[in-house]
């Protein structure tokens, strides 16, 4: 998988002000690159942070035929949440689902989005309501095809 960051929308995590409305720059192209790669079975590391929500921590995610099939906690928080019998398989996105969400979002609600050469969203911040603790921050790394 490629590693170079292709697009950075903004580095203003939590600040939707001043970001123009419209599509997230580079998102559609990244989604196309990911789809063109044809990788449906893979594993990746996901670090999820920001906001008040269940999915916080670092995880190793396994995707088989385009669906999340396993989620393993990698840090103390991730292991605790995974150990509480939470349904993380349905809560954790595939890379394609995360890309779809970025493509469908308005740029004013995505203050940060970076993509590598393969289209992987290496960092994404969603902030639908500035001033409300509803941010979702994701970092994706170590993508490895498994089949």
C-alpha positions, 0 to 999 in steps of 0.5 A: 500500500502507498504511504505518501499523503496526497491531500490535506484538507486542513489541520484545524481539528474541531474548527469548521469555521473558514472551511468552504462548503462542498465536497471534501477535496481529494476524497472522490479520487481517493475512493476511486484509487482504493476501489481500483486497487480491488482489495476486499480482504485485508487487515489494518490498524485503526486509532479512533479518538475525539468526542464522546462515543464508544469507539475510542482506542486503537484496534487491529481490524480484519476485513474479509470480502468487504466486511469487518469480521474481527476487531482486536484491541491494541491499546489499554482502552481498545482492549477494555472496550473489546473485552466488554463484549461490545459489538465492535464488528458492526461499529468499526468501518471498512476502509471503503465505508470510511471513504464513502462517509468522507465522500458524502460529507460536506467539507465544512464538517471534515476539517481534516482528511489525508489520503495515501497513494492507494486511497487509504484515508490515513487521517480523518476528522469529522466535526458535524457541529462545531462547539459540540463534543461530537468529533470523530477522529480516525487514523488508519495505518498498516494496511495489509492484504490478507487474501 
